[in-house]
Amino acid sequence: ANGDDSVQEVKLALTYDGETIRLFINGDEKESRSESGPVRISEGRLLVGGTTGGQWFKGAMDDVRIYPVAVAEAQIKADMIEK
């Protein structure tokens, strides 16, 4: 620990349109990669911030949103500054 108790807010978004996965950090697209196929649908529970293997995000999360469609960059930016 460096003794710094400040909190840094980082806003992340992932989108998938059936062809490309995109990562946005603070509203700006930072990475993308080609993928294909539908999103896998499961009857299992949705895990946000962890894996079924017990690995968990260390920190706090709030304002988690899940959209039923791939959201455009302009909408992501608008959602991120809305708060």
DSSP file with accessible surface (Angstrom, degrees, kcal/mol):
  #  RESIDUE AA STRUCTURE BP1 BP2  ACC     N-H-->O    O-->H-N    N-H-->O    O-->H-N    TCO  KAPPA ALPHA  PHI   PSI    X-CA   Y-CA   Z-CA
    1    1 A A              0   0  158      0, 0.0     0, 0.0     0, 0.0     0, 0.0   0.000 360.0 360.0 360.0 139.7    0.0    0.0    0.0
    2    2 A N        -     0   0  136      2,-0.2     3,-0.1     0, 0.0     0, 0.0   0.366 360.0-111.4 -99.6   4.8    1.3    3.4   -0.9
    3    3 A G  S    S+     0   0   64      1,-0.2     2,-0.7     2,-0.0     0, 0.0   0.465  76.1 132.8  81.8  -1.6   -0.9    5.3    1.7
    4    4 A D        -     0   0   94      1,-0.1    -1,-0.2     2,-0.0    -2,-0.2  -0.760  31.6-179.1 -88.1 111.8   -3.0    6.9   -1.0
    5    5 A D        +     0   0  153     -2,-0.7    -1,-0.1    -3,-0.1    -2,-0.0   0.291  39.0 125.0 -93.6  10.9   -6.7    6.5   -0.1
    6    6 A S        -     0   0   85      1,-0.1     2,-0.5     2,-0.0    -2,-0.0  -0.311  54.3-136.1 -70.8 154.8   -8.0    8.2   -3.2
    7    7 A V        -     0   0  137      2,-0.0     2,-0.6    -2,-0.0    -2,-0.1  -0.942   9.5-155.4-114.0 131.0  -10.4    6.4   -5.4
    8    8 A Q        -     0   0  163     -2,-0.5     2,-0.5     2,-0.0    -2,-0.0  -0.937  10.6-146.7-108.5 121.9  -10.1    6.5   -9.2
    9    9 A E        -     0   0  117     -2,-0.6     2,-0.4     2,-0.0    -2,-0.0  -0.749  17.8-178.4 -88.3 130.2  -13.3    5.9  -11.1
   10   10 A V        -     0   0   70     -2,-0.5     2,-0.6     2,-0.0    -2,-0.0  -0.999  14.8-149.8-128.2 130.2  -13.0    4.1  -14.4
   11   11 A K        -     0   0   48     -2,-0.4    15,-3.6     2,-0.0    16,-0.4  -0.899  17.7-173.5-104.9 122.7  -15.9    3.4  -16.7
   12   12 A L  E     +A   25   0A 117     -2,-0.6     2,-0.3    13,-0.2    13,-0.2  -0.895   7.3 177.7-116.0 145.1  -15.8    0.2  -18.8
   13   13 A A  E     -A   24   0A  21     11,-2.0    11,-3.0    -2,-0.4     2,-0.4  -0.993   9.3-165.3-144.7 140.8  -18.1   -1.0  -21.5
   14   14 A L  E     -A   23   0A 130     -2,-0.3     2,-0.3     9,-0.2     9,-0.2  -0.986  10.8-174.4-121.1 137.1  -18.0   -4.1  -23.8
   15   15 A T  E     -A   22   0A  17      7,-2.0     7,-2.3    -2,-0.4     2,-0.3  -0.946   9.4-171.7-128.3 153.9  -20.1   -4.5  -26.9
   16   16 A Y  E     +A   21   0A  51     -2,-0.3     5,-0.2     5,-0.2    23,-0.1  -0.957   8.3 178.9-144.3 123.4  -20.6   -7.3  -29.3
   17   17 A D        -     0   0   79      3,-1.3     4,-0.1    -2,-0.3    -1,-0.0   0.192  65.5 -88.9-109.0  14.7  -22.6   -6.9  -32.5
   18   18 A G  S    S+     0   0   30      2,-0.2    19,-0.7    19,-0.1     3,-0.1   0.277 124.2  44.7  95.5 -11.3  -22.2  -10.5  -33.8
   19   19 A E  S    S+     0   0  137      1,-0.3    16,-2.7    17,-0.2     2,-0.4   0.581 112.4  31.9-130.5 -32.5  -18.9   -9.6  -35.6
   20   20 A T  E     - B   0  34A  22     14,-0.3    -3,-1.3    12,-0.0     2,-0.5  -0.997  55.8-148.4-140.4 135.7  -16.7   -7.5  -33.3
   21   21 A I  E     -AB  16  33A  51     12,-2.7    12,-1.9    -2,-0.4     2,-0.4  -0.888  25.2-167.1 -97.4 131.1  -16.1   -7.3  -29.6
   22   22 A R  E     -AB  15  32A  68     -7,-2.3    -7,-2.0    -2,-0.5     2,-0.5  -0.971  12.4-153.5-124.4 138.7  -15.2   -3.7  -28.5
   23   23 A L  E     -AB  14  31A  44      8,-2.8     7,-3.0    -2,-0.4     8,-1.4  -0.942  11.8-168.3-110.3 126.6  -13.8   -2.4  -25.3
   24   24 A F  E     -AB  13  29A   3    -11,-3.0   -11,-2.0    -2,-0.5     2,-0.5  -0.941   4.4-166.0-113.9 134.1  -14.5    1.2  -24.2
   25   25 A I  E >  S-AB  12  28A  52      3,-2.6     3,-1.9    -2,-0.4   -13,-0.2  -0.989  79.0 -16.4-120.9 120.5  -12.7    2.9  -21.4
   26   26 A N  T 3  S-     0   0   86    -15,-3.6    -1,-0.1    -2,-0.5   -14,-0.1   0.850 131.4 -51.2  52.0  38.1  -14.2    6.1  -20.1
   27   27 A G  T 3  S+     0   0    3    -16,-0.4     2,-0.4     1,-0.2    -1,-0.3   0.318 116.2 108.2  90.1  -8.3  -16.3    6.3  -23.3
   28   28 A D  E <  S-B   25   0A  70     -3,-1.9    -3,-2.6    48,-0.1     2,-0.4  -0.877  73.4-118.3-107.6 133.5  -13.4    5.8  -25.8
   29   29 A E  E     +B   24   0A  69     -2,-0.4    -5,-0.3    -5,-0.2     3,-0.1  -0.520  38.5 168.1 -68.1 122.5  -12.9    2.7  -27.9
   30   30 A K  E     +     0   0A 121     -7,-3.0     2,-0.3    -2,-0.4    -1,-0.2   0.713  58.9   9.0-107.3 -32.5   -9.5    1.3  -26.8
   31   31 A E  E     +B   23   0A 136     -8,-1.4    -8,-2.8     2,-0.0    -1,-0.3  -0.990  55.8 177.7-148.4 155.4   -9.5   -2.3  -28.3
   32   32 A S  E     -B   22   0A  70     -2,-0.3     2,-0.3   -10,-0.2   -10,-0.2  -0.980   2.8-174.7-152.8 157.0  -11.5   -4.5  -30.6
   33   33 A R  E     -B   21   0A 154    -12,-1.9   -12,-2.7    -2,-0.3     2,-0.2  -0.982  31.3-104.8-152.6 148.9  -11.3   -7.9  -32.1
   34   34 A S  E     +B   20   0A 102     -2,-0.3     2,-0.3   -14,-0.2   -14,-0.3  -0.514  43.9 160.6 -74.8 136.9  -13.2   -9.9  -34.6
   35   35 A E        -     0   0   77    -16,-2.7     2,-0.3    -2,-0.2    -2,-0.0  -0.946  18.5-154.9-144.8 162.2  -15.5  -12.7  -33.3
   36   36 A S        +     0   0  103     -2,-0.3   -17,-0.2     2,-0.1   -18,-0.1  -0.970  43.3  49.0-141.5 158.4  -18.4  -14.5  -34.9
   37   37 A G  S    S-     0   0   34    -19,-0.7   -19,-0.1    -2,-0.3     3,-0.1  -0.157  81.8 -56.4 102.7 164.6  -21.5  -16.3  -33.8
   38   38 A P        -     0   0  126      0, 0.0     2,-0.3     0, 0.0    -2,-0.1  -0.316  58.8 -94.4 -75.3 160.6  -24.3  -15.6  -31.4
   39   39 A V        -     0   0  102      1,-0.1     2,-0.3   -23,-0.1    -2,-0.0  -0.557  49.4-108.5 -69.6 134.6  -23.9  -14.8  -27.7
   40   40 A R        -     0   0  218     -2,-0.3     2,-0.4    -3,-0.1    -1,-0.1  -0.522  30.7-147.6 -70.8 128.9  -24.2  -18.0  -25.7
   41   41 A I        -     0   0  152     -2,-0.3     2,-0.3     2,-0.0    -1,-0.0  -0.835  20.4-178.7 -99.7 134.6  -27.5  -18.2  -23.8
   42   42 A S        -     0   0   73     -2,-0.4     4,-0.0     2,-0.2    -2,-0.0  -0.949  37.0-143.6-133.6 152.0  -27.4  -20.0  -20.5
   43   43 A E  S    S+     0   0  191     -2,-0.3    -1,-0.1     2,-0.0    -2,-0.0   0.490  77.9 100.0 -86.0  -6.6  -29.9  -20.9  -17.8
   44   44 A G  S    S-     0   0   52      1,-0.2    -2,-0.2     0, 0.0     2,-0.1  -0.138  85.9 -80.2 -74.3 175.6  -27.2  -20.4  -15.3
   45   45 A R        -     0   0  191      1,-0.1     2,-0.5     0, 0.0    -1,-0.2  -0.379  40.6-115.5 -77.1 154.6  -26.6  -17.3  -13.2
   46   46 A L        -     0   0  125     -2,-0.1     2,-0.6     2,-0.0    -1,-0.1  -0.794  27.0-155.8 -89.9 124.6  -25.0  -14.2  -14.5
   47   47 A L        -     0   0   47     -2,-0.5     2,-0.5     3,-0.1     5,-0.1  -0.913   9.8-173.7-104.9 125.0  -21.7  -13.4  -12.8
   48   48 A V  S    S+     0   0   70     -2,-0.6     3,-0.1     1,-0.1     9,-0.0  -0.974  75.9   6.4-117.1 114.9  -20.5   -9.8  -12.8
   49   49 A G  S    S+     0   0   27     -2,-0.5     8,-3.1     1,-0.2     2,-0.3   0.576 122.1  55.9  93.5  10.2  -17.1   -9.3  -11.4
   50   50 A G  B     -C   56   0B  19      6,-0.2     2,-0.3    -3,-0.1    -1,-0.2  -0.970  67.2-124.0-160.8 174.5  -16.2  -12.9  -10.9
   51   51 A T    >   -     0   0   56      4,-1.5     3,-1.9    -2,-0.3    -3,-0.1  -0.832  33.5-111.1-122.4 163.6  -15.8  -16.3  -12.4
   52   52 A T  T 3  S+     0   0  132     -2,-0.3    -1,-0.0     1,-0.3     0, 0.0   0.711 116.3  66.8 -66.6 -16.3  -17.2  -19.7  -11.5
   53   53 A G  T 3  S-     0   0   68      2,-0.1    -1,-0.3     1,-0.0     3,-0.1   0.415 121.4-104.0 -84.1   1.5  -13.7  -20.6  -10.4
   54   54 A G  S <  S+     0   0   47     -3,-1.9     2,-0.5     1,-0.3    -2,-0.1   0.614  73.3 140.2  90.5  12.6  -13.9  -18.1   -7.5
   55   55 A Q        -     0   0  143     -4,-0.0    -4,-1.5     0, 0.0     2,-0.4  -0.802  32.0-170.2 -90.8 127.5  -11.7  -15.3   -8.9
   56   56 A W  B     -C   50   0B 145     -2,-0.5    -6,-0.2    -6,-0.2     2,-0.1  -0.907  27.1-106.6-125.2 146.7  -13.3  -12.0   -8.0
   57   57 A F        -     0   0  117     -8,-3.1     2,-0.8    -2,-0.4    -9,-0.0  -0.404  32.0-136.5 -61.4 135.8  -12.7   -8.3   -8.9
   58   58 A K  S    S+     0   0  198     -2,-0.1     2,-0.3     2,-0.1    -1,-0.1  -0.878  70.1  38.1-101.8 109.0  -11.0   -6.4   -6.1
   59   59 A G  S    S-     0   0   63     -2,-0.8     2,-0.4     2,-0.0    -2,-0.0  -0.971  92.4 -59.5 149.9-161.1  -12.8   -3.1   -5.7
   60   60 A A        -     0   0   95     -2,-0.3     2,-0.4     2,-0.0    -2,-0.1  -0.907  37.1-165.1-121.6 147.8  -16.2   -1.6   -6.0
   61   61 A M        +     0   0   97     -2,-0.4     2,-0.3     3,-0.0     3,-0.1  -0.983  13.1 163.9-128.7 143.0  -18.7   -1.6   -8.9
   62   62 A D        +     0   0  103     -2,-0.4    -2,-0.0     1,-0.1     0, 0.0  -0.955  55.1  35.4-147.5 167.0  -21.8    0.4   -9.3
   63   63 A D        -     0   0   79     -2,-0.3     2,-0.4     1,-0.2    -1,-0.1   0.923  67.3-179.6  56.5  51.3  -24.1    1.3  -12.2
   64   64 A V        -     0   0   82     -3,-0.1     2,-0.4   -16,-0.0    -1,-0.2  -0.710   4.7-171.2 -81.4 129.0  -23.8   -2.0  -14.0
   65   65 A R        -     0   0   85     -2,-0.4     2,-0.4     2,-0.0     0, 0.0  -0.975  14.5-167.9-126.3 141.0  -25.9   -2.0  -17.2
   66   66 A I        -     0   0  123     -2,-0.4    -2,-0.0     2,-0.0     0, 0.0  -0.995  10.1-163.9-127.7 123.5  -26.8   -4.8  -19.6
   67   67 A Y        -     0   0   94     -2,-0.4     4,-0.1     2,-0.1    -2,-0.0  -0.829  23.0-136.2-106.7 148.6  -28.4   -4.0  -22.9
   68   68 A P  S    S+     0   0  132      0, 0.0     2,-0.3     0, 0.0    -1,-0.1   0.459  89.5  40.5 -82.3   0.8  -30.2   -6.4  -25.2
   69   69 A V  S    S-     0   0  105      0, 0.0     2,-0.4     0, 0.0    -2,-0.1  -0.931 100.3 -85.7-139.2 163.2  -28.4   -5.0  -28.3
   70   70 A A        -     0   0   43     -2,-0.3     2,-0.4   -55,-0.1   -55,-0.1  -0.584  49.1-138.5 -70.0 127.6  -24.9   -3.8  -29.2
   71   71 A V        -     0   0   19     -2,-0.4    -1,-0.0    -4,-0.1     2,-0.0  -0.744  13.8-119.6 -95.2 136.7  -24.8   -0.2  -28.2
   72   72 A A     >  -     0   0   67     -2,-0.4     4,-2.1     1,-0.1     3,-0.4  -0.314  25.6-109.4 -72.1 157.0  -23.1    2.4  -30.5
   73   73 A E  H  > S+     0   0   76      1,-0.2     4,-2.7     2,-0.2     5,-0.2   0.882 117.9  56.2 -55.0 -41.1  -20.1    4.4  -29.3
   74   74 A A  H  > S+     0   0   74      1,-0.2     4,-2.2     2,-0.2    -1,-0.2   0.904 108.4  47.3 -61.7 -39.5  -22.2    7.6  -29.1
   75   75 A Q  H  > S+     0   0   94     -3,-0.4     4,-2.8     2,-0.2    -1,-0.2   0.892 110.2  52.5 -69.3 -38.0  -24.7    6.0  -26.8
   76   76 A I  H  X S+     0   0    9     -4,-2.1     4,-2.3     2,-0.2    -2,-0.2   0.950 110.6  47.7 -61.5 -47.3  -21.9    4.6  -24.6
   77   77 A K  H  X S+     0   0   79     -4,-2.7     4,-1.5   -50,-0.2    -2,-0.2   0.931 112.8  49.0 -58.9 -44.9  -20.4    8.1  -24.3
   78   78 A A  H  X S+     0   0   47     -4,-2.2     4,-1.0    -5,-0.2     3,-0.2   0.923 111.8  48.5 -62.7 -43.3  -23.8    9.6  -23.5
   79   79 A D  H  X S+     0   0   16     -4,-2.8     4,-0.6     1,-0.2    -1,-0.2   0.875 109.8  53.0 -64.1 -36.9  -24.5    7.0  -20.8
   80   80 A M  H  < S+     0   0   23     -4,-2.3    -1,-0.2     1,-0.2    -2,-0.2   0.792 113.5  40.7 -73.8 -27.0  -21.1    7.5  -19.2
   81   81 A I  H  < S+     0   0  141     -4,-1.5    -1,-0.2    -3,-0.2    -2,-0.2   0.566  95.2  84.6 -95.8  -6.4  -21.5   11.2  -18.8
   82   82 A E  H  <        0   0  125     -4,-1.0    -2,-0.2    -3,-0.2    -1,-0.1   0.851 360.0 360.0 -60.6 -35.1  -25.1   11.0  -17.7
   83   83 A K     <        0   0  129     -4,-0.6    -3,-0.0    -3,-0.2    -4,-0.0  -0.249 360.0 360.0 -73.0 360.0  -24.2   10.3  -14.1
